[in-house]
Amino acid sequence: MGVPIFCIVLGFPVGWYVGRRVQRATSDIALAPLHILRAAGATAAVTLLGMCLIWGRTVVLLFDPASDLANFGIPLILYTPRASFIGWLVLMVFISPFLQVLTTVFGAHVASTKWNNG
């Protein structure tokens, strides 16, 4: 149903590649985090666009009183089906790209640590 676990996990190899590429290309250590964050933002923007395309069309269900949100297929983790649906949309559309940024930065940090030590 569009759960971006593979996009989040993809952040680690992207971060590893970007971290290694930035270390080889730039001699100024102060500019390396900027390049890493720019690459992480670019990958997260692609994920955000994909999540908006997948989940954006379901926002109209919030305003339809006849919609059956309890049987939509999402986990009912909050008090009401409507609150759970809103939480699910926020998780899919906004939190997932943020997690991808975190895994990309983490992968770049691990790559730079391995590069400096080995």
N, C-alpha and C positions, 0 to 999 in steps of 0.2 A: 504493500500500500504506500510505498514511497518513503519508508524509513531509511534515512541516509547513513546507516552504519558503515557502509562501504566508503562513502564520501569522507566520513570522519576518519576512518582507518587509513584512507589514502593520504591524509595529511602527513603521516609519519614519513613515508618514502619521498613525498614531495619536499618535505622539510629537510630530509637527509640530502637530497640532491641539491637543493638550493643552498644549504649550508656549505656543502663542499664547493659548489660553483662560486659562491661569494668569497670564500677564503682564497681560492685560486685567482680570482679576478681582481680583487681589491686589496690594496696594501694598507689603506687607512682603516684601522680597526673600529673607529667611531662610526663609519658609514655602513658597516656590516649589518647592524640591527635594522637600519632603515630599509636595506634591500630585502632582508628576510621578512620584515613586516609587509612590505609591498607585495612580495610573492604570496604570502599567506593571505593577504587581503584579496588578491586576484583569484586564488582558488576558492576562497569563501564566497566571493561574488558570483562565481559560476554555480556554486551549490545553492546560494540564495535565489538565484534566478530559476534554477531547476525546481526548487521547493515552492516558489511562487507559482510556477506553471502547473505543478502537480496539485498543490493544496489550495491555491488561490480561488479556484472555482467552487470550492466547498464553503466559502464564507457566506454565500447566499443562504445556506441552510440555517444560519443563525437567525435570520430574519423571517423565516418561513415557519409559521406556527404549526403547520401540519407535518413538519419534518420529524422523522423518528430517529433522534440522535442516539438513543439507547441501543439501537440495533445497527449502528453505522459500522461497527467493527473496531472501534478504538477502546482501549482500556478505560473503564469507569473508575478513575482513581480519586476523583473529587466528589463532593456531596451530590451534585445533580448531573445529569447527562450534558446539559448545556455548559456548565462550568468545566466538566471534563473535556468537552469538545474544544472549548476556547483554550484550555491549557495544552491540549494536544497540538492545536494549530500553532500556538506560540513556541512550543517545543520543536516542532518540525521546521518551521519557517525561520525562526530567529536564533534559537539556542544551538541548533545543529551547525550552522555556519560558524558560530562562535567557537564551538568545540573543535571544528576543523582548523580554525586559526590556532587554537591552543596546541593541537597535535602537530601542526606544521612548525610552529616555533619550537616545540619540544624536540622534534626530529632534527631541526637545524642545530639546536644546542647540543644534542647528543653527538651529532656529526662533527661539530667543531671541537668538542671535548676529545673525541677519539682522534681527530686529526692532530690536535696539539700534543697529545700524549704518545702518539704512535707514529 
